[in-house]
């Protein structure tokens, strides 16, 4: 079935696209930059439907009654310009879509966050050395590699302890275990794939970057507890701590214009409990399982 996509931004003309086994979509806030990148790559997709935002693409994909395997190429000058929250929702709503990013530059933290939501590949310059057709042809969709035991969420609880270096490359691995456990215990998909991993990402990243200041001789201790009713995580750094009262509300005043300082607000907006202890060196997060009996307010296992 062919669909007509309309994107009113400059450089993005309406496209009539028949769905096939390997349909390609391109998302870029700058149409001229997209043209330059595609022009440099070997075998760029000539029939890719173009969109100026991830949200516009999500709206278009929602029009299909059945969506076959599709590829989304996100093209931006910098990795930190990619709308990660909206991309997380797209990944959640359309798990059959393969995500790839072509970015002019990408810092480590942006790369880890893109990987944590299932971006298949991050392609960097020089673009003239990239065969885009081959990259698309050899990419495979993300397929879950486990199945939840039907009786586990009624009978078990799990505790995990990690001590990791002050290195952001470990955050992805921690979130992998968290997401799998939440799914195993029957937490809602939105919490399993998006909300809780995002809040944990912020807590662990803050401990590494702001607490330990990425010092290689300092560690971050992480304790995780999952039961049928709730998820808890405790993150401790070896830094000097901080005064929570001095953290500005990022939704008010001059803080609205700052690119950083939103971690505490984000964690509180996602989790049911957020507590800072030991002078800010410890943060404890809790999320109740909305799928549990009594919405997680019944009998619980105490860590």
MIZANU-110513 format. One record per residue: x, y, z of N, C-alpha, C, O in turn. Coordinates in pm, whole numbers, padded with zeros to 5 digits, always signed. Example, Ala and Ser with C-alpha at 12.3 -4.5 7.8 and 13.67 -1.06 7.14 Angstrom:
<zases>
+01319-00569+00780+01230-00450+00780+01320-00330+00780+01424-00332+00846;+01285-00225+00708+01367-00106+00714+01290+00003+00787+01341+00114+00804;
</zases>
This chain:
<zases>
+00085-00119+00000+00000+00000+00000+00088+00125+00000+00178+00137+00083;+00063+00216-00092+00142+00339-00098+00083+00443-00005-00039+00452+00011;+00169+00520+00054+00127+00628+00142+00191+00757+00096+00303+00757+00044;+00121+00868+00116+00176+00999+00082+00217+01070+00209+00134+01097+00296;+00345+01099+00218+00398+01168+00335+00420+01314+00300+00477+01345+00196;+00376+01402+00387+00395+01545+00362+00473+01607+00476+00432+01601+00592;+00587+01665+00442+00668+01734+00541+00688+01876+00489+00749+01896+00385;+00635+01974+00562+00628+02111+00510+00757+02189+00524+00766+02301+00474;+00859+02134+00590+00984+02207+00609+01055+02227+00476+01040+02144+00387;+01133+02334+00460+01205+02359+00336+01297+02244+00300+01370+02192+00384;+01292+02205+00172+01379+02099+00126+01321+01960+00140+01384+01863+00100;+01200+01949+00196+01138+01819+00214+01004+01818+00140+00904+01867+00191;+01004+01762+00021+00885+01758-00062+00799+01637-00026+00853+01537+00021;+00666+01644-00049+00581+01528-00026+00627+01410-00110+00669+01426-00225;+00621+01291-00052+00669+01171-00119+00561+01064-00115+00497+01044-00012;+00540+00996-00229+00452+00880-00232+00542+00757-00231+00619+00736-00324;+00531+00676-00127+00627+00569-00107+00556+00435-00092+00477+00418+00001;+00581+00339-00181+00528+00205-00162+00613+00129-00061+00736+00129-00071;+00550+00064+00036+00625-00012+00134+00680-00137+00071+00608-00209+00001;+00807-00165+00095+00871-00286+00044+00942-00353+00160+00929-00310+00274;+01018-00460+00132+01086-00532+00237+01199-00451+00299+01235-00471+00415;+01255-00358+00220+01365-00276+00272+01341-00129+00239+01416-00067+00163;+01237-00075+00297+01205+00066+00279+01302+00150+00361+01339+00113+00473;+01343+00264+00305+01440+00350+00372+01377+00487+00395+01319+00546+00304;+01391+00538+00519+01349+00672+00555+01472+00751+00597+01566+00695+00654;+01472+00880+00570+01582+00968+00611+01525+01082+00694+01425+01144+00656;+01589+01111+00807+01546+01218+00895+01663+01315+00914+01772+01274+00955;+01641+01442+00885+01745+01544+00902+01678+01679+00923+01585+01714+00850;+01725+01754+01020+01670+01888+01041+01720+01987+00936+01662+02094+00918;+01828+01951+00866+01887+02038+00764+01892+01960+00632+01974+01870+00616;+01804+01996+00538+01795+01923+00412+01923+01935+00331+01962+01839+00264;+01989+02051+00334+02111+02068+00256+02224+01981+00311+02305+01929+00234;+02230+01964+00444+02332+01877+00502+02305+01732+00463+02398+01656+00434;+02179+01693+00463+02143+01558+00419+02189+01533+00276+02245+01428+00246;+02166+01632+00188+02210+01618+00049+02361+01602+00039+02410+01522-00040;+02437+01678+00119+02583+01669+00115+02632+01533+00161+02723+01475+00102;+02571+01482+00268+02613+01351+00319+02580+01241+00220+02665+01157+00190;+02457+01242+00168+02420+01141+00069+02505+01152-00057+02539+01052-00119;+02540+01275-00093+02622+01295-00212+02762+01241-00196+02825+01201-00293;+02811+01239-00072+02946+01188-00047+02950+01036-00037+03049+00974-00074;+02842+00975+00015+02840+00830+00035+02825+00755-00098+02766+00806-00193;+02879+00635-00101+02857+00547-00216+02722+00479-00202+02683+00438-00092;+02650+00466-00312+02521+00398-00318+02421+00451-00216+02366+00373-00138;+02395+00582-00215+02292+00634-00124+02153+00591-00171+02135+00566-00291;+02057+00581-00081+01921+00542-00121+01854+00654-00200+01834+00763-00148;+01820+00628-00323+01762+00732-00409+01613+00753-00386+01560+00858-00421;+01546+00655-00327+01400+00665-00309+01360+00683-00164+01244+00660-00128;+01453+00725-00079+01422+00739+00063+01324+00854+00085+01342+00964+00032;+01220+00828+00164+01128+00934+00204+01194+01019+00311+01248+00966+00408;+01191+01151+00294+01264+01240+00383+01170+01312+00481+01058+01350+00447;+01221+01329+00604+01145+01397+00707+01238+01492+00783+01357+01465+00798;+01182+01601+00830+01263+01700+00901+01268+01676+01052+01339+01747+01122;+01193+01578+01102+01197+01547+01245+01159+01402+01267+01090+01342+01185;+01205+01347+01378+01170+01210+01415+01021+01200+01446+00959+01098+01419;+00965+01306+01504+00822+01306+01535+00738+01296+01409+00637+01226+01406;+00779+01368+01303+00705+01362+01176+00712+01223+01116+00613+01174+01061;+00826+01158+01126+00838+01021+01077+00749+00927+01157+00683+00840+01099;+00746+00943+01289+00661+00858+01373+00515+00870+01334+00444+00770+01328;+00469+00992+01308+00331+01013+01266+00304+00942+01134+00196+00885+01115;+00400+00945+01042+00382+00880+00912+00378+00729+00927+00296+00663+00864;+00467+00672+01009+00469+00527+01027+00340+00477+01090+00296+00365+01063;+00280+00559+01174+00156+00519+01242+00039+00504+01145-00063+00445+01180;+00052+00555+01024-00056+00545+00926-00065+00406+00864-00168+00371+00807;+00040+00326+00875+00040+00196+00812-00028+00092+00900-00003+00083+01020;-00115+00014+00838-00177-00096+00910-00075-00205+00941-00082-00270+01045;+00019-00223+00849+00124-00321+00868+00255-00261+00817+00262-00214+00704;+00357-00263+00901+00485-00205+00865+00588-00316+00853+00619-00384+00950;+00642-00332+00732+00746-00431+00711+00880-00375+00762+00887-00264+00814;+00984-00455+00745+01117-00412+00785+01153-00282+00716+01145-00272+00593;+01194-00182+00794+01228-00052+00738+01356-00001+00803+01392-00042+00914;+01423+00091+00734+01549+00146+00781+01535+00298+00794+01486+00364+00703;+01579+00351+00907+01573+00494+00932+01715+00546+00942+01792+00502+01028;+01751+00639+00854+01881+00703+00855+01866+00841+00915+01798+00926+00858;+01928+00865+01030+01922+00994+01098+02051+01068+01064+02160+01022+01097;+02038+01183+01000+02155+01255+00948+02162+01392+01014+02075+01476+00992;+02266+01413+01095+02283+01540+01166+02431+01577+01172+02516+01488+01170;+02463+01706+01179+02604+01746+01194+02666+01698+01325+02785+01670+01331;+02581+01689+01433+02633+01648+01564+02538+01550+01630+02416+01561+01617;+02597+01453+01701+02515+01352+01766+02427+01406+01875+02318+01353+01899;+02472+01513+01945+02391+01566+02055+02272+01649+02006+02195+01699+02088;+02257+01665+01875+02139+01733+01822+02023+01638+01794+01912+01682+01765;+02048+01510+01804+01943+01412+01777+01844+01410+01893+01883+01407+02010;+01716+01411+01861+01609+01412+01960+01596+01272+02020+01516+01190+01974;+01676+01244+02124+01682+01110+02181+01549+01066+02245+01508+00952+02221;+01480+01149+02324+01352+01103+02382+01250+01060+02276+01184+00958+02292;+01237+01138+02168+01143+01101+02063+01190+00977+01989+01109+00894+01946;+01321+00963+01974+01376+00845+01908+01350+00720+01993+01325+00613+01938;+01357+00734+02125+01325+00621+02213+01181+00575+02191+01154+00455+02185;+01090+00670+02180+00949+00635+02158+00929+00568+02024+00852+00473+02012;+00998+00617+01922+00988+00553+01790+01039+00410+01798+00979+00319+01740;+01149+00389+01868+01205+00255+01883+01109+00164+01957+01098+00045+01926;+01038+00219+02056+00941+00142+02133+00820+00106+02049+00774-00008+02053;+00767+00203+01973+00644+00182+01897+00665+00102+01769+00572+00037+01720;+00787+00107+01714+00815+00039+01588+00944-00043+01602+01047-00005+01546;+00939-00154+01677+01060-00232+01702+01119-00296+01577+01235-00336+01577;+01040-00308+01469+01090-00368+01346+01175-00273+01264+01234-00314+01164;+01184-00146+01304+01262-00047+01231+01409-00055+01273+01439-00060+01392;+01498-00055+01176+01642-00054+01201+01690+00091+01197+01671+00160+01097;+01754+00136+01305+01799+00274+01316+01948+00284+01288+02028+00205+01339;+01986+00382+01205+02127+00410+01178+02146+00561+01181+02057+00635+01139;+02261+00606+01230+02288+00750+01240+02414+00784+01161+02516+00717+01174;+02405+00889+01080+02520+00946+01012+02542+01085+01069+02463+01176+01043;+02648+01102+01144+02671+01228+01214+02812+01280+01185+02908+01204+01176;+02820+01412+01172+02949+01474+01145+03046+01456+01260+03166+01439+01239;+02995+01461+01383+03075+01436+01502+02984+01386+01611+02866+01421+01616;+03038+01303+01701+02954+01243+01806+03039+01218+01929+03134+01139+01924;+03006+01285+02041+03080+01263+02164+03041+01129+02224+02941+01068+02185;+03121+01083+02320+03102+00950+02376+02966+00933+02443+02902+00830+02426;+02922+01034+02518+02795+01022+02588+02678+01012+02490+02587+00932+02511;+02681+01091+02382+02575+01083+02281+02575+00947+02213+02469+00890+02187;+02694+00896+02184+02705+00765+02119+02647+00655+02208+02577+00567+02159;+02677+00660+02337+02627+00558+02428+02475+00564+02440+02409+00460+02448;+02419+00684+02440+02273+00695+02452+02204+00646+02324+02097+00584+02331;+02264+00674+02212+02207+00623+02087+02213+00471+02084+02118+00405+02041;+02324+00414+02128+02337+00269+02132+02239+00208+02231+02186+00100+02206;+02216+00276+02343+02129+00221+02447+01985+00208+02403+01911+00127+02460;+01943+00284+02304+01805+00272+02256+01797+00190+02128+01693+00186+02063;+01908+00124+02091+01904+00029+01980+01942+00084+01845+01903+00026+01744;+02020+00194+01839+02070+00240+01710+02171+00138+01660+02269+00108+01728;+02146+00086+01540+02226-00025+01487+02370+00015+01460+02462-00062+01488;+02390+00135+01405+02524+00179+01373+02534+00329+01373+02439+00398+01337;+02649+00381+01415+02678+00525+01412+02792+00544+01312+02905+00503+01337;+02762+00607+01199+02858+00623+01090+02913+00765+01092+02837+00862+01093;+03045+00777+01093+03113+00906+01104+03196+00934+00979+03226+00842+00903;+03234+01061+00956+03319+01095+00842+03453+01020+00849+03494+00975+00956;+03521+01008+00734+03484+01064+00602+03373+00983+00535+03384+00861+00520;+03266+01053+00496+03150+00985+00438+03179+00925+00301+03110+00833+00258;+03281+00976+00232+03312+00920+00100+03372+00780+00109+03393+00715+00007;+03401+00735+00231+03448+00598+00248+03336+00503+00290+03361+00385+00315;+03214+00554+00299+03100+00474+00344+03017+00432+00223+02972+00515+00145;+02996+00302+00210+02904+00249+00110+02770+00230+00180+02747+00129+00247;+02681+00329+00163+02556+00328+00237+02465+00214+00194+02392+00157+00276;+02471+00180+00066+02391+00068+00018+02430-00062+00086+02344-00143+00122;+02561-00082+00103+02608-00204+00169+02571-00204+00316+02534-00308+00370;+02581-00087+00381+02545-00079+00523+02399-00118+00545+02366-00189+00640;+02312-00072+00456+02170-00103+00469+02144-00250+00439+02067-00315+00508;+02210-00302+00335+02186-00440+00294+02230-00541+00398+02172-00649+00409;+02333-00508+00476+02386-00603+00574+02331-00583+00714+02360-00662+00803;+02252-00477+00736+02195-00451+00868+02082-00549+00897+02010-00589+00805;+02068-00586+01020+01961-00677+01061+01883-00613+01175+01941-00538+01254;+01753-00642+01185+01673-00582+01292+01711-00639+01428+01762-00750+01439;+01684-00558+01532+01706-00604+01669+01598-00706+01705+01479-00678+01693;+01641-00823+01750+01548-00928+01788+01572-00966+01934+01684-01001+01969;+01469-00959+02020+01489-00999+02159+01541-01142+02168+01496-01229+02094;+01636-01166+02258+01701-01297+02264+01658-01380+02385+01728-01473+02424;+01543-01346+02444+01498-01425+02557+01346-01416+02568+01282-01329+02508;+01290-01507+02644+01146-01510+02665+01119-01515+02815+01184-01590+02889;+01023-01437+02860+00994-01429+03004+00934-01559+03054+00841-01614+02994;+00987-01607+03166+00932-01727+03229+00795-01693+03288+00783-01594+03361;+00691-01771+03257+00555-01731+03297+00533-01728+03448+00440-01662+03494;+00615-01797+03526+00592-01804+03670+00690-01719+03750+00676-01705+03871;+00789-01661+03682+00896-01594+03755+00848-01469+03828+00890-01444+03941;+00760-01391+03766+00720-01265+03827+00638-01285+03954+00617-01189+04028;+00590-01407+03981+00515-01432+04105+00603-01485+04217+00565-01476+04334;+00719-01541+04184+00792-01619+04283+00932-01567+04318+00991-01615+04414;+00985-01473+04244+01126-01442+04260+01152-01295+04285+01065-01210+04268;+01274-01268+04327+01329-01133+04330+01476-01146+04297+01535-01253+04315;+01536-01038+04249+01674-01043+04204+01751-00925+04261+01700-00813+04267;+01874-00951+04304+01966-00846+04347+02094-00857+04266+02150-00966+04248;+02140-00743+04217+02267-00737+04144+02353-00626+04203+02302-00521+04242;+02482-00651+04209+02576-00551+04257+02687-00533+04153+02747-00631+04108;+02712-00409+04116+02819-00378+04022+02911-00274+04085+02866-00184+04156;+03039-00286+04060+03136-00182+04090+03211-00156+03960+03286-00241+03912;+03190-00036+03902+03245-00007+03771+03342+00111+03777+03331+00195+03866;+03436+00117+03683+03524+00235+03676+03445+00359+03633+03330+00349+03590;+03506+00473+03646+03442+00598+03603+03455+00611+03452+03528+00696+03401;+03384+00525+03383+03394+00515+03237+03253+00497+03181+03185+00401+03216;+03210+00588+03094+03073+00586+03042+03043+00464+02956+02926+00432+02933;+03145+00394+02909+03120+00278+02824+03050+00165+02901+02993+00075+02839;+03053+00169+03035+02989+00064+03113+02840+00088+03133+02767-00004+03171;+02793+00209+03106+02652+00241+03133+02560+00157+03045+02456+00110+03092;+02596+00138+02920+02513+00060+02828+02493-00082+02879+02382-00135+02872;+02600-00144+02931+02590-00281+02982+02499-00290+03104+02422-00385+03117;+02507-00192+03194+02419-00192+03311+02273-00182+03268+02188-00255+03317;+02246-00090+03174+02108-00072+03129+02056-00193+03054+01935-00219+03055;+02144-00268+02990+02102-00391+02923+02044-00489+03026+01937-00546+03004;+02114-00508+03138+02065-00598+03242+01936-00545+03304+01845-00623+03331;+01927-00416+03327+01807-00356+03387+01686-00380+03297+01582-00425+03345;+01700-00350+03169+01588-00365+03076+01541-00510+03069+01421-00537+03069;+01636-00604+03062+01600-00746+03056+01526-00791+03182+01428-00864+03173;+01573-00747+03299+01508-00787+03423+01367-00729+03434+01274-00798+03476;+01351-00603+03396+01218-00542+03402+01120-00616+03312+01005-00638+03348;+01166-00654+03195+01080-00731+03105+01047-00866+03165+00933-00912+03157;+01147-00931+03224+01127-01063+03285+01022-01058+03396+00946-01153+03414;+01017-00948+03470+00923-00936+03581+00792-00870+03540+00710-00839+03626;+00771-00847+03412+00642-00801+03365+00612-00655+03385+00496-00617+03395;+00716-00570+03391+00691-00426+03399+00637-00377+03264+00663-00440+03162;+00564-00266+03261+00510-00214+03135+00622-00186+03034+00731-00146+03072;+00595-00208+02904+00698-00186+02801+00760-00047+02805+00880-00031+02783;+00679+00055+02833+00732+00191+02836+00837+00206+02945+00938+00274+02924;+00816+00143+03061+00915+00147+03168+01034+00058+03137+01148+00093+03167;+01007-00058+03077+01112-00155+03048+01212-00101+02947+01333-00114+02966;+01162-00042+02839+01249-00005+02727+01293+00141+02730+01396+00176+02672;+01215+00227+02796+01242+00370+02784+01265+00436+02920+01375+00482+02949;+01161+00441+03003+01164+00529+03119+01271+00492+03222+01358+00574+03254;+01266+00369+03272+01360+00331+03378+01504+00330+03328+01590+00384+03396;+01535+00271+03211+01673+00281+03162+01721+00425+03145+01838+00455+03169;+01631+00515+03103+01670+00655+03086+01704+00718+03220+01804+00789+03231;+01622+00693+03324+01650+00747+03457+01779+00689+03514+01858+00762+03575;+01802+00559+03496+01924+00495+03545+02046+00548+03470+02153+00566+03528;+02029+00571+03341+02137+00630+03261+02180+00764+03321+02299+00791+03335;+02082+00847+03357+02112+00977+03415+02183+00962+03550+02281+01032+03578;+02134+00871+03635+02192+00855+03768+02336+00807+03760+02423+00860+03829;+02363+00708+03675+02498+00652+03665+02591+00750+03595+02706+00767+03636;+02542+00815+03490+02624+00914+03419+02661+01030+03510+02775+01076+03509;+02565+01077+03590+02594+01186+03684+02701+01145+03785+02788+01224+03821;+02693+01019+03831+02792+00970+03928+02932+00968+03866+03029+01002+03932;+02941+00928+03741+03070+00920+03674+03124+01058+03641+03238+01091+03673;+03040+01140+03575+03086+01267+03521+03094+01375+03628+03196+01444+03641;+02986+01391+03705+02982+01500+03803+03034+01459+03940+03100+01537+04008;+03004+01334+03982+03053+01288+04111+03202+01260+04109+03279+01326+04179;+03243+01162+04028+03384+01123+04022+03466+01205+03924+03587+01190+03916;+03398+01292+03848+03465+01375+03747+03550+01292+03652+03657+01333+03608;+03498+01171+03623+03561+01077+03529+03703+01038+03568+03782+00998+03482;+03735+01049+03696+03870+01013+03744+03887+00861+03733+03806+00787+03787;+03992+00814+03665+04008+00671+03642+04032+00590+03769+04010+00468+03768;+04076+00655+03879+04103+00582+04002+03980+00574+04093+03988+00515+04201;+03869+00633+04052+03747+00631+04133+03643+00536+04073+03637+00517+03952;+03562+00476+04161+03464+00376+04120+03322+00426+04146+03299+00519+04223;+03228+00360+04079+03085+00382+04104+03025+00248+04146+03038+00148+04074;+02959+00246+04262+02893+00125+04312+02745+00131+04278+02679+00232+04302;+02692+00022+04224+02553+00017+04179+02488-00108+04236+02536-00219+04215;+02379-00089+04308+02303-00200+04364+02162-00198+04306+02094-00095+04311;+02119-00309+04250+01990-00319+04182+01905-00425+04251+01954-00532+04286;+01779-00393+04269+01683-00488+04327+01557-00485+04242+01501-00378+04215;+01511-00603+04200+01389-00614+04120+01301-00723+04181+01348-00833+04209;+01175-00691+04201+01076-00787+04249+00952-00774+04162+00947-00687+04075;+00851-00859+04183+00727-00843+04105+00660-00708+04122+00583-00666+04036;+00689-00639+04233+00619-00515+04263+00697-00388+04235+00639-00282+04211;+00830-00397+04237+00905-00274+04224+01049-00298+04176+01102-00408+04184;+01107-00189+04127+01247-00184+04088+01316-00078+04172+01263+00031+04190;+01437-00110+04224+01514-00012+04299+01658-00015+04253+01712-00122+04222;+01720+00100+04249+01862+00110+04218+01927+00212+04312+01869+00317+04340;+02045+00179+04359+02123+00266+04447+02259+00290+04382+02332+00195+04355;+02292+00415+04358+02417+00450+04289+02500+00537+04383+02454+00640+04430;+02624+00493+04408+02715+00568+04496+02842+00602+04421+02903+00516+04357;+02884+00729+04429+03012+00769+04371+03110+00802+04481+03074+00802+04599;+03234+00830+04444+03340+00862+04539+03380+01009+04531+03494+01045+04561;+03286+01092+04490+03314+01234+04475+03294+01312+04603+03284+01256+04712;+03288+01445+04588+03277+01535+04703+03132+01562+04741+03106+01631+04840;+03036+01511+04663+02896+01536+04691+02852+01672+04639+02931+01745+04579;+02725+01706+04662+02673+01835+04618+02551+01871+04702+02492+01786+04769;+02515+01998+04695+02400+02049+04768+02279+02049+04675+02272+02131+04583;+02186+01959+04699+02069+01946+04611+01989+02076+04605+01928+02105+04503;+01989+02153+04713+01912+02278+04717+01963+02380+04616+01891+02473+04580;+02087+02363+04572+02147+02459+04479+02126+02419+04333+02169+02491+04243;+02061+02306+04310+02033+02263+04173+01910+02337+04123+01801+02323+04180;+01926+02417+04016+01816+02498+03965+01712+02412+03895+01744+02310+03835;+01586+02456+03904+01478+02391+03831+01495+02422+03683+01488+02538+03644;+01517+02320+03597+01544+02346+03455+01423+02393+03377+01433+02424+03258;+01305+02399+03443+01185+02446+03373+01153+02591+03405+01049+02643+03363;+01243+02657+03479+01215+02794+03520+01335+02885+03495+01450+02842+03501;+01306+03011+03467+01408+03115+03459+01519+03088+03358+01495+03030+03252;+01641+03130+03393+01755+03117+03304+01792+02971+03280+01854+02940+03178;+01755+02881+03371+01789+02740+03355+01724+02680+03231+01770+02577+03180;+01617+02743+03182+01553+02694+03059+01650+02692+02942+01636+02608+02853;+01746+02782+02940+01837+02797+02827+01963+02713+02841+02043+02707+02748;+01983+02649+02954+02104+02571+02974+02087+02431+02917+01984+02367+02936;+02191+02381+02847+02182+02248+02788+02198+02136+02890+02165+02022+02861;+02249+02167+03012+02272+02066+03113+02187+02096+03236+02113+02194+03238;+02200+02012+03339+02131+02035+03465+01989+01983+03470+01911+02022+03557;+01954+01893+03378+01817+01841+03375+01806+01699+03431+01696+01643+03434;+01917+01641+03475+01916+01503+03520+01827+01479+03640+01748+01384+03639;+01837+01562+03744+01756+01543+03864+01608+01559+03831+01525+01480+03876;+01575+01661+03752+01435+01682+03712+01382+01563+03635+01270+01519+03658;+01463+01509+03542+01419+01395+03461+01395+01273+03549+01294+01204+03533;+01487+01244+03641+01470+01127+03728+01343+01139+03811+01270+01042+03829;+01317+01259+03863+01198+01278+03946+01069+01269+03864+00966+01228+03916;+01076+01306+03737+00956+01300+03654+00924+01157+03610+00810+01127+03574;+01024+01068+03613+01005+00930+03567+00979+00835+03683+00888+00752+03677;+01060+00846+03790+01057+00748+03897+00957+00787+04006+00920+00903+04019;+00914+00687+04083+00820+00712+04192+00890+00768+04316+00832+00846+04391;+01015+00729+04337+01093+00776+04451+01232+00814+04403+01297+00736+04332;+01280+00932+04441+01417+00975+04415+01470+01036+04544+01416+01135+04593;+01576+00977+04600+01631+01026+04726+01783+01040+04713+01851+00951+04661;+01836+01153+04761+01980+01176+04765+02027+01166+04910+01965+01222+05000;+02138+01093+04931+02189+01071+05065+02340+01092+05068+02404+01110+04965;+02395+01090+05188+02539+01104+05210+02595+01225+05135+02695+01214+05063;+02530+01339+05153+02580+01463+05092+02574+01465+04941+02651+01537+04877;+02485+01386+04883+02471+01384+04739+02554+01278+04670+02549+01264+04547;+02632+01201+04747+02715+01096+04686+02635+00969+04656+02683+00881+04584;+02514+00960+04710+02428+00843+04688+02293+00890+04636+02235+00985+04689;+02244+00824+04532+02108+00848+04485+02036+00714+04479+02090+00615+04430;+01913+00712+04530+01831+00591+04528+01704+00619+04450+01633+00717+04476;+01675+00533+04354+01557+00547+04269+01467+00426+04287+01515+00314+04306;+01338+00448+04279+01243+00337+04287+01131+00359+04187+01083+00470+04168;+01089+00249+04123+00976+00251+04030+00887+00132+04062+00932+00018+04062;+00759+00160+04091+00664+00053+04118+00612-00006+03987+00599+00065+03886;+00584-00134+03990+00536-00204+03871+00386-00180+03856+00306-00231+03935;+00348-00104+03754+00207-00072+03732+00126-00196+03692+00004-00194+03701;+00193-00302+03649+00123-00425+03610+00103-00521+03727+00035-00622+03712;+00162-00491+03843+00149-00578+03958+00013-00558+04024-00052-00456+04003;-00029-00655+04103-00157-00645+04172-00161-00525+04263-00068-00503+04341;-00266-00447+04255-00279-00327+04339-00185-00217+04296-00151-00129+04375;-00142-00222+04166-00053-00118+04113+00076-00105+04193+00130+00005+04208;+00124-00220+04246+00252-00217+04315+00243-00169+04459+00346-00147+04522;+00122-00152+04513+00110-00101+04649+00078-00211+04751+00050-00183+04868;+00081-00337+04704+00052-00446+04794+00175-00490+04868+00262-00408+04900;+00184-00621+04896+00297-00674+04969+00422-00664+04884+00421-00702+04767;+00530-00615+04941+00655-00599+04867+00767-00667+04942+00760-00689+05063;+00872-00701+04866+00994-00755+04926+01085-00639+04957+01109-00556+04869;+01135-00629+05077+01220-00516+05114+01365-00552+05094+01413-00657+05137;+01437-00459+05025+01579-00482+05001+01658-00459+05129+01780-00473+05129;
</zases>
